[in-house]
């Protein structure tokens, strides 16, 4: 194992595993806070839509991709904004989608 230039918490120069681990770890980000900061106003979460429509949130994700197949064979997709680890949907896009599928 090669020597890493490490600032030791224990104030000694040695291969202290916990010191090396702390020095080489990437800082963790609070993903939930990061997502909330990047969510534009006016967009809804799939869970909110699912609760209003009394369906499962996965159904909303499936409407986004691969889409919903209509009786005439057409496939339409729900317009959405894809953020890291989440989807956001505008109320207007949801209303247009539901009107088109006849819901």
Order of alpha helices (4+ residues) and beta strands (2+ residues): alpha-alpha-beta-alpha-alpha-beta-beta-beta-beta-alpha
